[in-house]
Amino acid sequence: MKVDNLEQGYFGIGIQNGKTPENLGVLWRSAQNMGASFIFTIGKRYAKQACDTHKATGAMPYFHYENFDEFYKMLPKGAMLVGVELDDRSVALETFVHPKNCVYLLGAEDHGLPKVAIEKSHHLIKFNTTLSVNVAVAGSIVMYDRNAKS
């Protein structure tokens, strides 16, 4: 499946209540390589990441939100919120059609996305696995899939 007019679209990616600072740095580096328009965190905030060797936070907009409600109010107009979560309502990434303009939201490996984030997501996607994967790996796979389908 292809994404329609993806070259005119945009996407951002971020983590809510990330577990480790290393995951953020790896995700930021992947986001920069995969063409993300912006990156963000919700909740716990981390300092500069040593594993962000490309210095993505200086190369693209980085936003921090204190909580999900603050984040949700600031979603870009017309952007779809895509939650990455193992949930009965989630669609397999292999068949998912990425919205032209969207924001991907990941949760920490140990807790996943909070209930409110799951309920307010326009789409939920999951991987064909029985166990959760590292959050930086999950985000990188989603961005790769988006690019591969464009």
Backbone bond lengths (Angstrom), bond angles and torsions (degrees), N, CA, C in turn:
res aa  C-N    CA-C-N  psi(-1)  N-CA   C-N-CA  omega(-1)  CA-C   N-CA-C  phi
1 M - - - 1.437 - - 1.522 109.34 -
2 K 1.290 115.80 140.14 1.457 121.54 -178.70 1.528 110.53 -105.74
3 V 1.316 115.24 156.44 1.454 121.48 173.64 1.517 106.78 -94.60
4 D 1.330 117.37 126.67 1.452 120.82 -179.14 1.517 111.39 -71.60
5 N 1.315 116.33 132.03 1.465 122.98 174.25 1.525 113.02 49.55
6 L 1.317 117.41 40.39 1.451 120.68 -176.81 1.520 111.82 -59.74
7 E 1.342 117.62 -31.73 1.459 119.27 -178.49 1.522 111.70 -61.78
8 Q 1.319 118.31 -20.52 1.456 121.14 177.62 1.523 111.71 -96.76
9 G 1.298 117.40 -2.23 1.457 121.18 -178.20 1.519 111.77 -97.70
10 Y 1.318 114.67 -175.46 1.463 120.97 178.70 1.521 108.66 -150.75
11 F 1.329 114.61 163.31 1.458 118.77 171.86 1.519 109.44 -150.38
12 G 1.316 113.47 152.06 1.450 122.21 172.73 1.509 108.11 -123.53
13 I 1.317 116.49 160.34 1.459 120.06 -179.96 1.520 109.51 -144.22
14 G 1.326 115.37 142.85 1.448 119.09 -179.75 1.511 113.18 -160.98
15 I 1.325 113.99 176.11 1.462 122.65 -175.62 1.526 109.47 -124.92
16 Q 1.326 114.99 137.65 1.464 120.41 172.05 1.522 108.74 -101.43
17 N 1.330 115.48 126.56 1.466 122.68 178.48 1.525 112.74 52.01
18 G 1.325 115.34 49.75 1.457 120.88 179.74 1.523 111.94 -53.69
19 K 1.308 115.39 144.08 1.465 121.14 -175.04 1.525 113.10 -81.40
20 T 1.336 116.73 -42.99 1.462 119.45 -176.52 1.524 110.92 -131.07
21 P 1.316 117.21 145.67 1.465 119.62 178.89 1.529 112.64 -65.93
22 E 1.311 117.89 -28.51 1.468 120.60 179.28 1.519 111.20 -62.13
23 N 1.341 117.05 -38.10 1.461 119.74 179.03 1.521 111.34 -62.25
24 L 1.306 116.73 -39.03 1.460 119.29 178.55 1.522 111.10 -62.54
25 G 1.313 116.88 -47.33 1.461 120.27 -178.67 1.513 112.67 -59.70
26 V 1.316 116.57 -42.64 1.471 120.78 178.86 1.524 110.30 -66.45
27 L 1.336 116.94 -42.27 1.467 119.81 178.98 1.524 110.92 -64.14
28 W 1.331 117.52 -41.57 1.471 120.14 179.68 1.527 110.72 -62.11
29 R 1.318 116.14 -42.60 1.470 119.75 179.06 1.526 110.60 -62.06
30 S 1.328 116.81 -43.82 1.467 120.38 177.29 1.525 110.85 -64.06
31 A 1.340 116.94 -40.85 1.464 120.45 -179.22 1.523 111.06 -59.84
32 Q 1.322 115.65 -42.40 1.461 119.42 178.78 1.524 110.52 -64.86
33 N 1.314 117.13 -42.48 1.467 121.20 -179.91 1.521 113.18 -68.58
34 M 1.317 117.11 -30.10 1.471 121.85 -175.51 1.523 113.18 -95.43
35 G 1.336 117.84 2.95 1.452 120.68 172.85 1.516 116.65 88.46
36 A 1.325 117.87 23.16 1.460 119.70 176.73 1.525 110.26 -61.89
37 S 1.311 115.93 147.38 1.458 121.34 178.03 1.521 112.08 -85.64
38 F 1.332 116.51 -28.45 1.457 121.61 178.41 1.526 109.95 -160.63
39 I 1.324 114.97 163.85 1.461 122.66 178.75 1.526 107.97 -131.49
40 F 1.345 116.35 158.76 1.456 118.64 -177.98 1.529 111.71 -158.60
41 T 1.317 114.56 164.01 1.451 122.76 171.37 1.524 108.18 -130.63
42 I 1.323 114.79 152.14 1.458 121.91 173.85 1.521 106.60 -125.98
43 G 1.312 116.51 132.53 1.465 119.88 177.94 1.508 111.13 86.86
44 K 1.312 115.64 -128.70 1.462 120.98 -176.48 1.528 110.55 -55.24
45 R 1.315 116.02 132.44 1.453 120.99 -177.25 1.519 109.74 -112.96
46 Y 1.298 116.44 139.40 1.459 121.70 -178.74 1.517 110.33 -111.83
47 A 1.293 115.09 155.81 1.465 122.22 176.43 1.527 109.34 -76.97
48 K 1.307 116.08 -179.41 1.458 122.90 177.50 1.529 110.32 -49.16
49 Q 1.323 115.82 136.74 1.460 121.38 -175.30 1.528 111.13 -98.94
50 A 1.329 116.01 126.66 1.465 120.55 177.93 1.523 111.31 -63.74
51 C 1.346 116.92 -31.35 1.466 119.32 -178.14 1.530 112.27 -82.24
52 D 1.338 118.39 -1.84 1.455 121.96 172.72 1.532 107.30 -87.22
53 T 1.335 114.76 68.51 1.462 120.33 -173.33 1.524 112.93 -67.07
54 H 1.317 117.71 -18.65 1.460 120.84 178.87 1.521 111.90 -92.06
55 K 1.345 116.61 -0.80 1.459 121.95 179.49 1.527 112.52 55.58
56 A 1.336 114.64 50.35 1.465 121.46 -176.88 1.517 112.47 -59.30
57 T 1.338 117.81 -35.52 1.466 119.18 -177.82 1.521 112.25 -66.38
58 G 1.309 118.42 -16.72 1.456 121.56 175.06 1.515 112.62 -97.29
59 A 1.337 115.98 -12.28 1.457 120.51 -176.19 1.527 113.17 -100.65
60 M 1.325 116.80 -15.44 1.464 120.73 179.80 1.525 108.47 -145.37
61 P 1.319 117.60 159.99 1.464 119.29 179.80 1.531 111.79 -60.55
62 Y 1.322 114.93 134.03 1.469 122.42 175.23 1.523 107.55 -121.36
63 F 1.327 115.72 128.58 1.453 121.68 -179.67 1.524 109.11 -119.77
64 H 1.329 115.42 146.60 1.461 120.52 173.20 1.522 108.36 -126.95
65 Y 1.328 115.55 134.21 1.451 122.46 178.86 1.520 108.57 -120.99
66 E 1.315 116.53 138.27 1.469 120.91 -178.94 1.523 112.30 -67.29
67 N 1.341 116.85 -34.50 1.466 119.97 -177.63 1.524 109.39 -152.59
68 F 1.331 115.63 172.65 1.462 120.58 -176.34 1.524 112.15 -62.96
69 D 1.328 117.75 -41.01 1.464 120.07 -178.43 1.525 111.72 -60.09
70 E 1.332 116.73 -42.22 1.472 120.68 177.42 1.525 110.06 -62.05
71 F 1.329 116.75 -44.86 1.475 122.13 177.58 1.524 110.66 -59.33
72 Y 1.325 116.52 -49.29 1.467 121.32 -174.24 1.525 111.42 -62.12
73 K 1.314 117.41 -37.71 1.463 121.62 178.27 1.528 111.38 -65.19
74 M 1.320 117.20 -25.13 1.461 121.53 -175.78 1.532 113.59 -99.55
75 L 1.340 118.10 7.43 1.462 119.62 176.38 1.529 109.51 -56.30
76 P 1.311 117.25 136.51 1.466 118.37 177.57 1.527 111.08 -58.59
77 K 1.310 116.49 142.02 1.464 121.41 179.52 1.524 109.91 -57.41
78 G 1.311 116.09 128.81 1.456 121.51 178.39 1.521 114.85 85.67
79 A 1.314 117.61 -4.78 1.472 120.06 179.74 1.519 110.38 -83.96
80 M 1.302 116.46 141.07 1.461 122.70 176.75 1.520 108.65 -93.25
81 L 1.319 116.50 137.20 1.459 121.31 175.22 1.519 108.43 -89.25
82 V 1.331 115.89 122.24 1.464 122.24 -179.24 1.524 108.05 -114.75
83 G 1.327 116.01 108.24 1.456 121.17 177.31 1.511 110.84 -85.70
84 V 1.318 116.34 138.05 1.468 121.56 177.27 1.523 105.84 -104.39
85 E 1.337 116.11 108.89 1.461 119.77 -171.09 1.524 111.27 -159.08
86 L 1.329 116.83 139.13 1.455 121.65 170.89 1.524 107.05 -75.48
87 D 1.330 116.42 104.37 1.455 121.95 -176.07 1.522 107.69 -149.73
88 D 1.318 116.83 151.73 1.470 120.41 179.95 1.524 112.18 -60.83
89 R 1.320 117.61 -26.74 1.462 121.57 -178.79 1.525 112.87 -87.27
90 S 1.316 117.57 -7.15 1.468 121.13 -176.71 1.526 111.53 -72.26
91 V 1.322 114.29 146.35 1.462 122.61 176.26 1.524 107.94 -97.37
92 A 1.304 116.21 143.98 1.467 120.22 178.16 1.526 109.71 -64.39
93 L 1.310 116.58 135.14 1.456 121.56 179.93 1.525 111.43 -56.10
94 E 1.319 116.97 -35.71 1.473 121.23 -177.58 1.525 112.62 -58.21
95 T 1.328 118.07 -29.61 1.467 121.21 -178.17 1.530 113.03 -108.10
96 F 1.315 117.09 -1.10 1.460 121.25 -175.89 1.518 111.62 -73.77
97 V 1.335 115.80 135.78 1.463 122.31 174.52 1.529 106.36 -100.43
98 H 1.315 116.08 113.09 1.461 121.32 -177.03 1.526 111.01 -68.87
99 P 1.332 117.08 131.97 1.472 119.37 175.32 1.532 110.53 -64.40
100 K 1.316 115.88 149.99 1.465 120.13 -179.96 1.527 110.85 -59.02
101 N 1.310 117.03 -45.00 1.462 122.85 179.33 1.519 108.13 -119.34
102 C 1.318 116.36 116.16 1.460 117.68 -177.63 1.526 112.02 -153.54
103 V 1.320 113.04 166.56 1.451 122.43 176.67 1.523 106.52 -127.04
104 Y 1.331 116.31 120.76 1.463 121.75 178.49 1.524 108.74 -91.73
105 L 1.330 115.76 131.38 1.451 121.55 -179.27 1.521 110.21 -121.67
106 L 1.326 115.38 125.46 1.459 122.16 178.29 1.518 109.28 -114.67
107 G 1.321 116.10 152.72 1.458 121.85 175.39 1.510 109.77 -110.77
108 A 1.308 115.68 173.74 1.466 120.59 177.76 1.524 109.69 -68.77
109 E 1.344 115.79 151.42 1.460 120.55 -178.10 1.524 112.88 -59.61
110 D 1.317 116.74 -36.32 1.458 119.16 -174.13 1.523 114.01 -81.50
111 H 1.344 118.29 -22.04 1.463 120.14 -177.78 1.521 113.66 -123.99
112 G 1.319 117.89 -17.23 1.454 120.32 -176.54 1.519 111.54 67.00
113 L 1.302 115.96 -160.66 1.464 120.85 179.34 1.523 109.80 -82.49
114 P 1.333 116.56 144.19 1.458 119.40 175.31 1.536 110.59 -66.42
115 K 1.298 115.94 159.58 1.468 122.46 -178.01 1.528 111.99 -54.66
116 V 1.330 117.51 -43.79 1.460 120.69 -178.68 1.526 111.24 -62.28
117 A 1.314 118.43 -37.36 1.468 121.62 178.51 1.525 110.69 -67.72
118 I 1.322 116.22 -39.61 1.471 120.15 178.07 1.523 109.77 -64.33
119 E 1.324 116.64 -45.09 1.464 120.97 -178.10 1.526 113.00 -66.30
120 K 1.326 117.77 -33.40 1.470 120.64 -176.23 1.528 113.35 -92.44
121 S 1.326 117.69 -6.19 1.468 119.67 177.92 1.529 109.50 -68.92
122 H 1.321 115.59 137.98 1.460 120.61 176.33 1.524 110.27 -73.50
123 H 1.319 115.53 -32.13 1.464 122.26 177.53 1.525 108.01 -138.94
124 L 1.322 115.93 149.56 1.461 122.35 171.14 1.517 107.27 -124.12
125 I 1.330 115.35 134.06 1.464 119.49 178.24 1.517 109.65 -126.64
126 K 1.340 114.40 155.47 1.462 120.62 179.01 1.516 108.93 -144.48
127 F 1.326 113.77 167.05 1.458 120.96 177.54 1.518 109.12 -99.22
128 N 1.302 115.54 159.82 1.458 121.56 178.29 1.529 109.10 -80.97
129 T 1.342 115.72 66.56 1.462 121.83 178.71 1.520 108.50 -136.71
130 T 1.302 116.17 162.81 1.463 119.61 176.30 1.518 111.06 -97.82
131 L 1.325 117.28 -19.17 1.455 122.25 178.82 1.522 109.76 -116.93
132 S 1.312 116.73 156.85 1.457 119.54 177.40 1.529 109.61 -70.99
133 V 1.322 115.42 157.07 1.462 121.06 177.23 1.523 108.48 -113.00
134 N 1.305 116.40 162.69 1.455 122.74 177.20 1.525 109.40 -52.04
135 V 1.327 117.61 137.80 1.456 121.77 -174.10 1.531 112.22 -62.16
136 A 1.305 118.29 -38.45 1.470 120.55 178.30 1.523 110.40 -67.55
137 V 1.311 117.08 -38.06 1.463 121.44 177.01 1.528 109.41 -66.37
138 A 1.331 116.88 -44.63 1.465 120.97 179.83 1.530 110.94 -58.78
139 G 1.320 116.58 -48.28 1.458 119.72 179.15 1.517 112.41 -62.36
140 S 1.314 116.96 -39.28 1.462 121.07 179.06 1.525 110.99 -64.89
141 I 1.322 116.90 -39.45 1.470 120.79 178.42 1.525 110.27 -64.69
142 V 1.321 117.42 -43.19 1.466 121.10 179.44 1.523 110.49 -60.87
143 M 1.332 116.58 -46.35 1.470 119.45 -179.46 1.528 111.35 -66.25
144 Y 1.316 117.20 -38.81 1.465 120.36 177.31 1.528 110.05 -62.27
145 D 1.336 116.30 -43.89 1.457 120.95 179.50 1.527 110.29 -60.87
146 R 1.313 116.36 -42.84 1.477 120.28 178.40 1.524 110.28 -58.40
147 N 1.323 116.12 -48.02 1.467 119.96 -179.41 1.521 112.13 -66.56
148 A 1.319 116.87 -38.84 1.464 120.44 -178.93 1.532 111.92 -65.62
149 K 1.314 116.36 -32.51 1.461 120.68 -178.23 1.535 112.75 -86.13
150 S 1.316 117.13 -5.88 1.472 118.73 -178.04 1.514 111.12 -86.50
